[in-house]
């Protein structure tokens, strides 16, 4: 208790009072005494009633690690992470939309004999425990329900500490306080950082914030070396503690070996508004003192430290009330980890959510390798096991990660529609996955080969496709995210069209059931020519202008030799687009476009609006400018008509 009272005058407390203008003698302190939850035999952690990076309010974010909670708070461990979607939780669903397995290398437990006044000790966590989640989904849901009650009581976003007693199996809430960083940010004003160059990645970890910092690396062993840090330096250390706060204000960025998104370095970096890359593992070994580097937290969940001082672009925009636009503006999204950020942009939903990023970056294993895991060669088996650690088996891992990727995007934009395109990897892209070389053919032109609907209906790939269907079914039916619509890519013929519709229905994804809409990618000349017949099977078209352009003009869009001839505005391509749009309008069905063209060419977007397109799905960085420009033109046109009459 004396130590608790004495903490009123530690370096951190004195620095905070000076910074905030409080008198040292005017602040009181009390010590609360409560039951000791035996989390040394169980697990503990911190949870927030919003996403700590984006400020997104519709999730509960939970961190968890083995043992007493002090190591999580200190940032001495990389904890497990869980996201639970609040609206679906209130609706009685079981919506754990994302999980992340932390390394959890150490845990704090009670010492049998107190030494130097300390009754706890830090021990290594056995490998078996490191490779499994320390909470079940049921535990995460129980915590999230408690978090909702606490937030409803205080009527504001909260930061909550919890413990799971390993003796009685119960979960206890230890402390709740207001979240004071992201909840104070204006959702209508957005600052965007963009890295204009890339170089060698020297270290990577968890990204804290969304900024980019560049400067000279200062590798600091402990607090005694803090005097070496100059304004604008990048602090690189094992981990920080409260004594570091005065010097952290000088830094351009912070990089640590250890820690998760609720560690000390992460919390202070958010408060100070500087980027931090935490939990890198070996940053102090890989980064050299005095070396110029750039620390980027603007590329999703993974923060990266690049060699050299790289060019950065910073934009700031106040959205406020957006003007009425003559067309619905939706977004193209690949990386689920950016969805919570992008949902804050003005939008009508997601016009294209790609599964390829999820399969490539969150899974990394060929679907057949996941299915045939027991029969794989020993070395390949080890690779698959490593990727799937924390999950019951590789097949479960594949389905769950697909589910998490789609659910994260759908939850971010709920209840707006999210059109999810089923996997459209080509054989050369599948080959790069773990085990891919074992299963994929060598094709001279994979762009025109074994891809899209042809792959789904092939007997050799059918079991793989069933895993995708299972994930979509889970997202819609179990998690309750019925705003997900399914899009089928690269449908060559009407026969193939009928086969894939039948296959989806056989896998529990029947058009119209539970409000399910099926959309077809209109990206081949055959789709536009026979648009009316294809539309009999689907609820609408999403035009893929990239493939439609290359196939109409006979171009390989990956070839630099003919790149100059690639143009979505070519009269032949426009004729195909017009035919598809008119067929959809005649049938009273949805028609949008999700290719690159409208993002790159405002005149092309304008033409599509004039032709009657229902929605433009754009890259997030072009959403606001395109919206404002089209709105201004529509307003000017309306005023001109009034004046003429």
C-alpha positions in Angstrom: 0.0 0.0 0.0 2.9 2.4 0.7 4.2 1.8 -2.8 0.7 2.7 -4.2 0.6 5.9 -2.3 4.2 6.7 -3.2 3.4 6.3 -6.9 1.8 9.8 -6.7 5.3 11.2 -7.0 6.9 8.9 -9.6 8.4 10.5 -12.7 5.3 9.7 -14.8 2.9 11.3 -12.4 5.0 14.4 -12.0 5.4 14.8 -15.7 1.7 14.3 -16.3 0.7 17.0 -13.7 3.2 19.4 -15.2 1.9 18.7 -18.7 -1.7 19.1 -17.7 -1.2 22.1 -15.3 -2.3 20.3 -12.0 -0.7 21.4 -8.7 1.3 18.6 -7.1 -0.4 19.0 -3.7 -3.9 19.3 -5.1 -4.2 15.7 -6.4 -5.4 12.9 -4.1 -4.9 9.1 -4.4 -6.7 6.1 -2.9 -5.9 2.4 -2.9 -8.8 0.0 -3.7 -8.7 -3.5 -2.2 -10.5 -6.2 -4.0 -10.5 -10.0 -4.3 -7.5 -11.5 -6.1 -8.7 -13.3 -9.3 -6.3 -16.2 -9.9 -5.5 -15.2 -13.4 -2.0 -16.6 -12.8 -3.7 -19.9 -13.4 -5.8 -18.5 -16.2 -5.6 -15.4 -18.4 -6.1 -11.7 -18.3 -6.1 -8.6 -20.5 -7.6 -5.3 -21.6 -10.6 -4.6 -23.7 -12.0 -1.4 -25.4 -15.5 -0.7 -26.5 -14.1 0.7 -29.8 -11.3 -0.1 -32.2 -8.2 1.6 -30.8 -6.7 2.5 -34.1 -9.6 3.8 -36.2 -12.0 4.8 -33.5 -14.7 2.6 -35.1 -17.5 2.3 -32.4 -19.3 -0.9 -33.5 -16.8 -3.4 -32.1 -15.4 -4.5 -28.8 -11.6 -5.1 -29.0 -10.2 -7.6 -26.6 -6.6 -8.5 -25.8 -5.7 -11.6 -23.8 -2.6 -13.3 -22.5 -1.7 -16.1 -20.0 -1.1 -15.1 -16.4 -1.5 -11.9 -14.5 -2.3 -8.8 -16.5 0.7 -6.7 -15.7 2.7 -8.0 -18.7 -0.1 -7.0 -21.1 -0.3 -3.5 -19.7 3.5 -3.2 -19.7 3.7 -4.4 -23.3 6.1 -7.2 -22.3 4.0 -9.7 -24.3 2.3 -9.8 -27.7 -1.3 -10.9 -26.7 -4.1 -12.7 -28.5 -6.7 -10.3 -30.0 -10.4 -10.7 -30.6 -13.0 -8.4 -32.2 -16.7 -8.8 -31.4 -19.4 -6.9 -33.5 -21.7 -5.0 -31.2 -24.9 -4.7 -33.4 -24.9 -8.5 -34.0 -24.2 -9.2 -30.3 -27.2 -7.1 -29.3 -29.2 -9.1 -31.9 -28.4 -12.4 -30.1 -25.7 -13.6 -32.5 -22.3 -15.0 -31.7 -20.2 -12.5 -33.7 -16.5 -12.9 -33.1 -15.5 -11.4 -36.4 -11.7 -11.6 -36.1 -9.0 -13.3 -34.1 -5.3 -12.8 -33.9 -2.9 -15.3 -32.3 -0.2 -13.5 -30.2 3.2 -15.0 -29.4 2.6 -14.8 -25.6 6.2 -15.7 -24.8 6.0 -15.0 -21.1 3.5 -14.8 -18.3 3.5 -13.4 -14.8 2.6 -15.8 -11.9 2.8 -15.7 -8.1 6.2 -16.6 -6.6 6.2 -19.3 -3.9 8.5 -17.0 -1.8 8.4 -13.3 -2.1 11.8 -11.8 -3.0 12.8 -8.1 -2.6 9.3 -7.3 -1.6 7.9 -8.8 -4.8 5.3 -11.7 -4.7 5.3 -12.4 -8.5 7.7 -13.7 -11.1 7.9 -13.9 -14.9 8.2 -17.3 -16.5 8.3 -18.6 -20.1 5.1 -19.9 -21.6 5.3 -23.5 -22.9 5.1 -23.8 -26.7 1.8 -25.6 -26.6 0.2 -22.7 -24.8 1.8 -20.1 -27.0 0.3 -21.8 -30.1 -3.3 -21.7 -28.9 -5.7 -19.0 -28.0 -6.0 -18.3 -24.2 -9.7 -17.5 -24.6 -12.5 -19.5 -26.2 -15.0 -17.7 -28.4 -17.5 -18.2 -25.5 -15.2 -16.3 -23.2 -14.8 -13.5 -25.8 -18.6 -13.2 -26.1 -19.0 -13.1 -22.3 -16.4 -10.3 -22.1 -18.0 -8.3 -24.9 -21.4 -8.5 -23.2 -19.9 -7.1 -20.0 -18.2 -4.4 -22.0 -21.6 -3.4 -23.6 -23.2 -3.1 -20.2 -20.3 -1.0 -18.9 -20.4 1.3 -21.9 -24.2 1.7 -21.6 -23.8 2.6 -18.0 -21.2 5.2 -18.5 -22.5 6.4 -21.9 -19.1 6.6 -23.4 -16.3 4.4 -24.9 -14.5 2.5 -22.1 -11.1 1.0 -21.4 -11.6 -2.1 -19.2 -9.2 -4.6 -17.5 -10.4 -8.1 -16.9 -9.1 -11.5 -15.6 -10.2 -15.1 -16.0 -9.7 -17.1 -12.8 -8.0 -20.4 -13.6 -9.3 -21.9 -10.3 -13.1 -21.3 -10.7 -13.2 -20.6 -14.5 -15.0 -17.4 -14.0 -14.3 -14.0 -15.7 -13.9 -10.9 -13.5 -14.0 -7.2 -14.4 -11.2 -5.5 -12.5 -11.3 -1.9 -13.7 -13.1 0.4 -16.1 -12.2 3.9 -17.2 -13.1 6.2 -20.1 -11.2 5.8 -23.4 -9.7 9.2 -23.9 -7.9 9.2 -27.3 -9.9 7.9 -30.3 -13.3 8.8 -28.7 -12.4 12.5 -28.8 -11.4 12.5 -32.5 -13.8 14.0 -35.0 -15.1 11.4 -37.4 -15.8 14.1 -40.0 -12.1 15.2 -40.3 -9.7 12.7 -41.7 -5.9 12.9 -42.0 -4.4 10.4 -44.5 -0.7 9.4 -44.8 0.5 7.8 -48.0 4.0 6.4 -48.6 5.0 7.5 -52.1 8.1 5.3 -52.2 9.1 1.8 -51.0 12.5 0.3 -50.0 13.8 -2.7 -48.1 11.7 -3.6 -45.1 14.1 -3.9 -42.1 11.5 -4.8 -39.4 7.8 -5.3 -39.0 5.3 -5.5 -36.2 1.9 -4.2 -35.1 1.0 -0.8 -36.5 -0.2 1.7 -33.9 -2.0 4.7 -35.5 -2.0 5.5 -39.2 0.8 7.9 -39.5 4.3 7.7 -41.0 7.4 8.9 -39.3 11.0 9.3 -40.7 14.2 10.0 -38.9 17.5 8.7 -37.5 17.3 5.4 -35.6 18.4 5.6 -31.9 18.7 2.1 -30.4 18.1 2.6 -26.7 18.8 -0.2 -24.2 17.1 1.3 -21.2 15.9 4.6 -19.6 19.5 5.6 -18.7 20.3 6.2 -22.4 17.3 8.5 -23.0 19.5 11.6 -23.1 20.8 10.4 -26.5 17.4 10.9 -28.2 17.1 14.1 -30.2 13.9 15.6 -31.6 12.7 13.8 -34.7 14.6 10.5 -33.9 13.1 7.1 -34.2 13.3 5.4 -30.8 14.1 1.6 -31.1 14.0 -0.4 -27.9 12.9 -3.7 -26.3 9.9 -2.1 -24.6 9.0 1.2 -22.9 7.6 1.9 -19.5 6.0 5.0 -17.9 9.4 6.5 -17.2 10.0 7.0 -20.9 7.1 9.3 -21.5 8.9 12.7 -21.3 11.4 11.7 -24.0 8.8 9.9 -26.2 7.3 13.3 -27.0 10.5 14.1 -29.0 10.3 11.0 -31.3 9.2 10.8 -34.9 8.2 7.2 -34.3 8.7 4.4 -31.7 9.7 0.8 -32.5 9.7 -2.0 -30.0 10.7 -5.7 -29.8 7.8 -6.6 -27.5 4.2 -5.4 -27.0 0.8 -5.5 -28.4 -1.8 -2.8 -29.2 -2.6 -2.1 -25.6 1.0 -2.0 -24.3 2.5 1.2 -22.8 4.3 2.3 -26.0 1.1 1.9 -28.0 -1.0 3.8 -25.5 1.4 6.7 -25.3 2.0 6.8 -29.0 -1.7 7.2 -29.6 -1.9 10.0 -27.0 1.0 11.8 -28.6 -0.2 11.2 -32.1 3.0 9.6 -33.3 3.3 6.2 -35.2 4.6 3.2 -33.3 5.5 -0.3 -34.6 5.4 -2.7 -31.6 6.1 -6.4 -31.2 8.7 -6.6 -33.9 10.6 -9.3 -32.1 14.1 -8.3 -33.2 14.0 -4.6 -34.1 17.0 -3.8 -31.8 19.1 -6.3 -33.7 17.9 -5.5 -37.2 18.0 -1.7 -37.0 21.3 0.1 -36.7 21.9 3.1 -34.5 22.3 6.3 -36.6 20.7 4.7 -39.7 18.0 6.8 -41.5 14.7 5.0 -41.6 11.0 5.5 -42.2 8.4 3.9 -39.9 5.0 3.4 -41.7 1.7 2.6 -39.9 -0.3 3.6 -43.0 -0.6 0.2 -44.6 -3.0 -1.8 -42.5 -2.4 -3.8 -39.3 1.2 -4.5 -40.1 3.7 -1.6 -39.4 6.9 -1.6 -41.4 10.3 0.1 -40.9 11.9 0.9 -44.3 15.5 1.7 -45.0 16.1 5.4 -45.7 14.0 8.6 -45.6 11.1 8.0 -48.0 8.7 10.5 -49.6 5.4 10.9 -47.7 2.2 12.5 -48.7 -0.2 13.9 -46.1 -3.8 15.0 -46.8 -6.3 16.4 -44.5 -10.0 16.8 -45.3 -13.1 17.8 -43.5 -16.1 15.8 -44.8 -19.0 17.3 -43.0 -22.2 17.0 -44.9 -21.6 15.6 -48.4 -23.7 17.0 -51.2 -26.2 14.8 -53.1 -24.4 12.7 -55.8 -26.3 11.5 -58.9 -24.9 8.0 -58.5 -24.2 5.7 -55.5 -20.5 5.8 -54.6 -19.2 2.5 -53.1 -15.6 1.2 -52.5 -13.2 -1.5 -53.7 -11.6 -3.1 -50.6 -9.1 -5.9 -50.5 -7.5 -5.6 -47.0 -10.0 -6.3 -44.2 -7.6 -4.6 -41.7 -8.3 -1.2 -43.4 -12.1 -1.6 -43.4 -12.6 0.1 -40.0 -10.8 3.2 -41.4 -12.5 3.2 -44.8 -16.0 3.0 -43.4 -15.5 6.6 -42.1 -15.4 7.9 -45.7 -18.6 8.9 -47.4 -20.0 5.8 -49.0 -23.0 3.6 -50.0 -21.2 0.4 -49.1 -18.7 -1.9 -50.7 -19.0 -2.6 -54.4 -16.1 -5.0 -54.5 -14.6 -7.0 -51.6 -11.8 -9.2 -52.8 -11.1 -12.6 -51.2 -7.6 -12.7 -52.8 -6.0 -10.6 -50.1 -7.5 -12.8 -47.3 -6.3 -16.0 -49.0 -2.9 -14.6 -49.8 -2.1 -12.7 -46.6 -4.3 -14.1 -43.8 -4.2 -17.7 -44.9 -1.2 -18.3 -47.2 -2.0 -22.0 -47.7 -3.4 -23.6 -50.9 -6.9 -24.9 -50.2 -6.0 -28.4 -51.4 -3.1 -28.4 -49.0 -5.5 -27.6 -46.2 -7.8 -30.4 -47.3 -5.1 -33.0 -47.9 -3.0 -32.1 -44.8 -2.8 -35.6 -43.3 -1.2 -37.0 -46.6 1.3 -34.2 -47.3 5.1 -34.8 -47.2 6.6 -34.0 -43.8 8.3 -30.7 -44.7 5.1 -29.3 -46.4 3.1 -30.6 -43.5 5.2 -28.6 -41.0 4.6 -25.4 -43.1 0.9 -25.9 -43.1 0.9 -26.7 -39.3 2.8 -23.5 -38.6 0.3 -21.4 -40.6 -2.7 -23.0 -39.0 -1.5 -22.9 -35.4 -4.2 -21.9 -32.9 -6.9 -23.7 -34.9 -8.3 -27.3 -34.7 -7.0 -28.3 -38.1 -5.9 -26.7 -41.4 -9.3 -27.0 -42.9 -10.9 -25.2 -40.0 -8.2 -22.6 -40.2 -8.9 -21.9 -43.9 -12.6 -21.6 -43.4 -12.3 -19.5 -40.2 -9.8 -17.0 -41.7 -12.0 -16.6 -44.8 -14.9 -16.0 -42.5 -13.0 -13.4 -40.4 -11.8 -11.5 -43.5 -15.3 -11.2 -45.0 -16.9 -10.6 -41.6 -14.5 -7.7 -40.7 -15.5 -5.9 -43.9 -19.2 -6.6 -43.6 -19.2 -5.5 -39.9 -17.3 -2.3 -40.7 -20.0 -1.2 -43.3 -23.1 -2.8 -41.6 -25.9 -2.4 -42.6 -24.8 -1.1 -46.0 -24.5 -3.8 -48.8 -21.1 -5.4 -49.2 -20.6 -7.3 -52.5 -18.0 -10.1 -51.9 -16.4 -11.5 -55.0 -15.6 -15.2 -54.7 -11.9 -16.1 -55.2 -10.5 -15.2 -58.6 -6.9 -16.3 -58.3 -5.3 -17.6 -61.5 -3.2 -20.7 -61.5 0.1 -18.8 -61.3 -1.2 -16.9 -58.3 -2.5 -20.1 -56.5 0.9 -21.6 -57.2 2.6 -19.1 -54.8 0.7 -20.3 -51.8 2.0 -23.0 -49.5 1.6 -26.3 -51.4 0.5 -24.5 -54.5 3.2 -25.9 -56.8 2.0 -29.4 -55.9 -1.5 -28.8 -57.3 -1.5 -26.0 -59.9 -0.9 -26.6 -63.7 1.6 -24.6 -65.7 -0.4 -22.4 -68.1 1.0 -20.3 -70.9 -1.7 -17.7 -70.4 -3.3 -18.1 -66.9 -5.3 -14.9 -67.4 -7.5 -16.9 -69.9 -7.1 -20.3 -68.2 -8.3 -22.1 -65.1 -10.0 -19.3 -63.1 -13.4 -18.0 -61.9 -16.5 -20.1 -62.4 -14.7 -22.7 -64.5 -12.6 -23.5 -61.5 -15.5 -23.7 -59.1 -17.5 -26.2 -61.1 -14.4 -28.4 -62.0 -14.5 -31.7 -60.0 -10.8 -31.2 -59.1 -11.5 -27.9 -57.3 -15.1 -28.5 -56.0 -14.1 -29.4 -52.4 -12.0 -26.3 -52.2 -14.9 -24.1 -53.4 -17.1 -25.8 -50.8 -14.9 -24.2 -48.1 -15.5 -20.7 -49.6 -19.2 -21.4 -49.5 -19.1 -22.6 -45.9 -17.3 -19.3 -44.9 -20.0 -17.2 -46.7 -22.7 -19.2 -45.1 -21.1 -18.7 -41.6 -20.8 -14.9 -42.2 -24.5 -14.5 -43.2 -26.3 -17.2 -41.1 -24.2 -17.6 -37.9 -22.7 -14.1 -37.5 -25.8 -12.5 -38.9 -24.1 -10.2 -41.4 -26.8 -10.5 -44.1 -25.6 -7.3 -45.8 -23.1 -9.6 -47.6 -24.0 -10.2 -51.3 -22.1 -12.8 -53.3 -20.5 -12.1 -56.7 -19.4 -14.7 -59.1 -16.4 -13.8 -61.4 -15.4 -14.8 -64.9 -18.5 -16.7 -66.0 -17.8 -17.8 -69.6 -21.0 -19.5 -70.8 -24.7 -19.9 -69.9 -24.0 -23.5 -69.2 -21.3 -22.6 -66.7 -23.7 -20.0 -65.3 -26.4 -22.6 -64.5 -23.8 -25.0 -63.0 -22.4 -22.4 -60.6 -25.9 -21.3 -59.5 -26.8 -25.0 -58.8 -23.5 -25.5 -56.9 -24.0 -22.4 -54.7 -27.6 -23.6 -53.9 -26.3 -27.1 -53.0 -23.9 -25.4 -50.5 -26.6 -23.4 -48.8 -26.3 -20.2 -50.8 -29.6 -20.1 -52.7 -30.6 -16.9 -54.3 -33.4 -15.2 -52.4 -33.0 -17.3 -49.2 -32.5 -15.1 -46.1 -32.4 -12.1 -48.5 -29.3 -13.4 -50.4 -28.5 -11.5 -53.6 -26.3 -13.0 -56.2 -24.3 -10.7 -58.5 -22.4 -11.7 -61.6 -19.2 -10.0 -62.8 -19.8 -8.8 -66.3 -16.3 -8.9 -67.6 -16.4 -10.9 -70.9 -17.8 -9.9 -74.2 -20.1 -13.0 -74.0 -21.6 -11.5 -70.8 -22.6 -8.3 -72.5 -23.7 -9.9 -75.7 -26.0 -12.4 -73.9 -26.7 -10.0 -71.0 -30.5 -10.7 -70.9 -29.9 -14.5 -70.6 -27.2 -14.2 -68.0 -29.4 -11.9 -65.9 -32.1 -14.6 -65.6 -29.7 -16.3 -63.1 -28.6 -13.3 -61.2 -29.8 -10.2 -59.3 -27.6 -7.9 -61.3 -24.2 -7.2 -62.9 -21.1 -5.6 -61.5 -19.0 -4.7 -64.5 -15.3 -5.6 -64.3 -14.0 -3.0 -66.8 -10.4 -4.3 -66.5 -11.0 -7.7 -68.0 -13.8 -6.5 -70.3 -11.3 -4.0 -71.8 -8.6 -6.5 -72.3 -10.9 -9.1 -73.8 -12.8 -6.7 -76.1 -9.5 -5.2 -77.4 -7.5 -8.4 -77.4 -4.9 -7.1 -75.0 -3.0 -8.7 -72.2 -3.3 -6.2 -69.4 -0.2 -7.5 -67.7 1.9 -6.8 -70.8 3.9 -3.6 -70.9 4.3 -3.9 -74.6 0.7 -3.1 -75.3 -0.1 -1.1 -72.2 -0.6 2.1 -74.2 -3.5 0.6 -76.1 -5.4 -0.3 -72.9 -8.2 2.2 -72.4 -11.7 1.6 -70.9 -12.9 4.6 -72.9 -12.4 2.9 -76.3 -15.6 3.0 -78.4 -15.7 -0.8 -78.6 -15.5 -1.1 -74.8 -18.1 1.6 -74.4 -20.4 -0.3 -76.7 -20.1 -3.4 -74.5 -20.7 -1.4 -71.4 -23.8 0.3 -72.8 -25.3 -3.0 -73.8 -24.8 -4.4 -70.3 -26.2 -1.3 -68.6 -29.2 -1.2 -70.8 -30.0 -4.9 -70.3 -29.9 -4.5 -66.5 -32.1 -1.4 -66.6 -34.6 -3.2 -68.9 -34.7 -6.1 -66.4 -35.0 -3.8 -63.4 -31.8 -5.3 -61.9 -28.7 -3.8 -60.2 -25.8 -2.6 -62.4 -22.6 -1.2 -61.0 -18.9 -1.1 -62.1 -15.9 -2.0 -60.0 -13.0 -1.8 -62.4 -10.1 0.7 -62.2 -11.5 3.0 -65.0 -13.8 5.3 -62.9 -11.1 5.8 -60.3 -8.6 6.9 -62.9 -10.7 8.9 -65.3 -13.4 11.3 -64.1 -14.7 11.7 -67.7 -15.3 8.0 -67.8 -17.2 8.1 -64.5 -19.3 11.0 -65.9 -20.1 9.0 -69.0 -21.2 6.0 -67.0 -23.6 8.2 -64.9 -25.1 9.5 -68.1 -25.6 5.9 -69.4 -27.6 5.0 -66.2 -25.1 3.1 -64.1 -26.5 2.6 -60.5 -23.2 2.7 -58.6 -19.5 3.4 -59.1 -17.2 1.3 -56.9 -14.0 3.3 -56.5 -10.6 3.0 -54.8 -10.9 4.6 -51.4 -8.4 7.4 -52.1 -10.6 8.7 -55.0 -14.1 8.4 -53.3 -14.4 12.0 -52.0 -13.0 13.8 -55.0 -15.1 11.9 -57.5 -18.2 12.3 -55.3 -17.7 16.1 -55.0 -17.0 16.6 -58.7 -20.0 14.6 -59.9 -22.2 16.4 -57.3 -21.0 19.8 -58.5 -21.6 18.9 -62.2 -25.1 17.5 -61.4 -25.9 20.7 -59.4 -24.7 22.9 -62.2 -26.6 21.0 -64.8 -29.8 21.2 -62.8 -29.4 25.0 -62.4 -28.8 25.4 -66.1 -32.0 23.5 -66.9 -34.0 25.7 -64.6 -32.4 28.9 -66.1 -33.2 27.6 -69.6 -36.9 27.0 -68.8 
